[in-house]
Amino acid sequence: MTDVIAPGTTETEAPGLHLPPETDGHGPSGTDGHEEHGHEAHGPTGILKWLTSTDHKVIGMSYMITSLVMFYLAGIMAMFIRLQLTTPHASLLTFGQYNQLFTMHGSLMLYLFAGPFAFGGLANFVVPLQVGAPDMAFPRLNALSYWLYLTGSITMLMGFLVAGGAASFGWVGYAPLSSATSSPGAGGDLWIMAIALTGFSAIFTGVNLVATIFYLRAPGLTMFRMPIFTWNMLVTAILILIAFPVLTSAMIMLFCDRHFGTHIYTAVGCHAVSGAAIQGCGSPLLWQNLFWFFGHPEVYILALPFFGIVTEVLPVFSRKPSFGYKGMVFATMAIAALSTGVWAHHMFTTGAVLLPFFSFLSLLIAVPTGIKFFNWIGTMWRGHLRFDTPMLFCIGFLFAFLMGGVTGIMLASPPIDFATHDTYFVVAHFHQVLFGTAVFAGFAGLYYWYPKFYGRMLRENLGKWHFWLMFVGFWVTFMPQYVVGLLGMPRRVASYPSNLGWESYNIVSTVGAFIIAFSFLLLLINLVVSWRNPVPAGNNPWDAHTLEWFTTSPPPHHNYTHLPPIRSERPTWDYNHPDNLTVPHGKDAVHVKERVPVG
Amino acid sequence: MRVEALFLLFLGVFFGIVGIVYWFWSYEDGGGMMLLGTSLLGFLPGGYYFFWHKRFHGKRVFFWGKSTGAGDRPSDRDDATLSEGAGVIEAFPGSSIWPFVLGMGAFLTVLSMVFGVWLIFLGVPLILTALVGVTAESRRGGHI
């Protein structure tokens, strides 16, 4: 079935607006609208709907549910890792099992949760709504992206079922450890194929997001009126298109090394020509170059969408426009551009990289990141702050990411990196950056947009318990890891001696991990409670600003029957608050006196 | 199209400069090639959008000056009204089984690299069927 979309407009159809009645004072329609549009039957139902839907909302929800399953599985693996490390000489896991668990924990979290949750799930659901589009630009390609992601996830998990177990060479798959000689068995091959599948999935999603944002924006929604979340997703999509093809091709070459006798990543077959020059052999360092050319942009592919979430949530719960809109956009671009030129700061200790170049560019990233922090604080400054659950998670993100960012600046300095490389200091830094963004800001986004997804609220008291437990658990888990790292504890070890003073820090860290795990149980309880005893949300329970809050909750098929006039980056706010219109920035100021709200 | 073109061309220029500096500083092949490839990734679509920007604006010099063409799209203009965007946007499929079939075909084909070539005989027919199916579906405008 194909639908040809020709939307109505408030301007042409006013004053006879065909909008659902306003019931909550926020937005043009309330729960009645939800009843009218949200549950309309369209196309197949049940399992067939899930298998055949090309609706971006169904695909977005599928992405989010699948990625959260991966998150919980990876979390269970993390608990086993922490239990193993709690005491010296622990024997809960064999060394082989431990290697498999930390490899799959990292792989699931990075490849199958953090990225897909943001650019597969939230972006899929929210971006078309935020730009006033009926769907993603290529709906079938969008559906294919999800199926490749799901089958990639299954492929990776199948590693636990084959002889020899899952991949055990770390989520970075360093050559020659990942060669067939060092890591034989089907587990490594499944890991490679899983990443190839999810890599294609990410590339297709990136193409789709760029095309949707460039071609399907509503009239008046210029690039500099787009919500910051959409801007961040655009920049993330560009980063995906830069980074993932490199990773996918690197994986295919690794597979060739393992099975087809090539020596792309192994120094075999070298021969000397013209004196000292060596030719004709592969190089393990080539793998590191290729992997980190993906790997460092990947950190920002994981971070930028979550920066976007924070920039959406803070203004709503501060009841102010975002401070420094254009500064935020340019800072996002600068972070993305610089992040593509710093890959080898992960390779300082190889002694084969240009230290001043990579150190300088890495330190430079602190500038646009600092601009973002300044603007986030500026957004809250003198605002009418409301500490609902999404806001709490955003504030938690600010603290967590600040700590991860500051230690990142330290690690950008080669002398410090030489001393701390491959220790738990790096593990703590890495987790504070990614937990701070993907988990704190990710949950902020989940609590913020959940009413839009389902037309019902999550419970505030459970949400606040979830936040505070997670916040406490986060610091208790990772701060001791900095210390134990400075004391010399290396990463990726399954056991350690008892006479090095590491034990107490590891005990505290494990206690923190259990506190975090308990907080995640509260989220599950909250979801179940919300499902069994729904509290209707209305269409705009937060009195939010952007276009997605104009439509019903959940949105109807193809999203909008009508749109409000778009004269700023806050069209829904302008529609609901005609006496308090958004002050436009830059050239928009010319049009301020022309803005007459409809309704 | 102006902002889109500038955005992508900026990427091309930035990575071109960084790539050149990196190459002449380090003489490292892999990184230099990746940076210059990234520069091309900015210039290619950026050039495409620049071409369309020129088509919209006639003899306008680069991105500035008086437009002599049809002007920007409604989504590029601050003062556009929603009525300017009325009409058919695009044909969107309501549902389609072919992405699922194609995904399963890719899954089985990939597994054949690990578990044995025999799986290709299941995977490739699914891929071919799905490619024919989705092409026909697109041309007909609906289910087949």
Interface residues (C-beta under 8 A of the other chain):
Chain A: M1 T2 D3 V4 I5 A6 P7 G8 T9 T10 E11 T12 H42 G43 P44 K49 L51 T52 S53 T54 D55 A133 P134 D135 A137 P139 R140 L141 A143 L144 Y146 W147 L148 L150 T151 I154 T155 A186 D189 L190 M193 A196 L197 F200 F214 L216 R217 A218 P219 G220 L221 T222 M223 F224 R225 I238 L241 I242 V246 F255 H259 L286 N289 L290 F293 M333 A337 T340 G341 W343 A344 V353 L354 F357 H557 H558 L563 P565 I566 R567 K587 D588 V590 H591 E594
Chain B: V3 E4 F7 F10 L11 F14 F15 V18 V21 Y22 W25 S26 E28 G30 G31 M34 L35 T38 L41 Y49 P74 S75 D76 R77 D78 D79 A80 T81 L82 S83 E84 G85 A86 G87 V88 I89 E90 A91 F92 P93 G94 S95 S96 I97 W98 P99 F100 L102 G103 M104 A106 F107 V110 L111 M113 V114 F115 V134 S138 G141 G142 H143
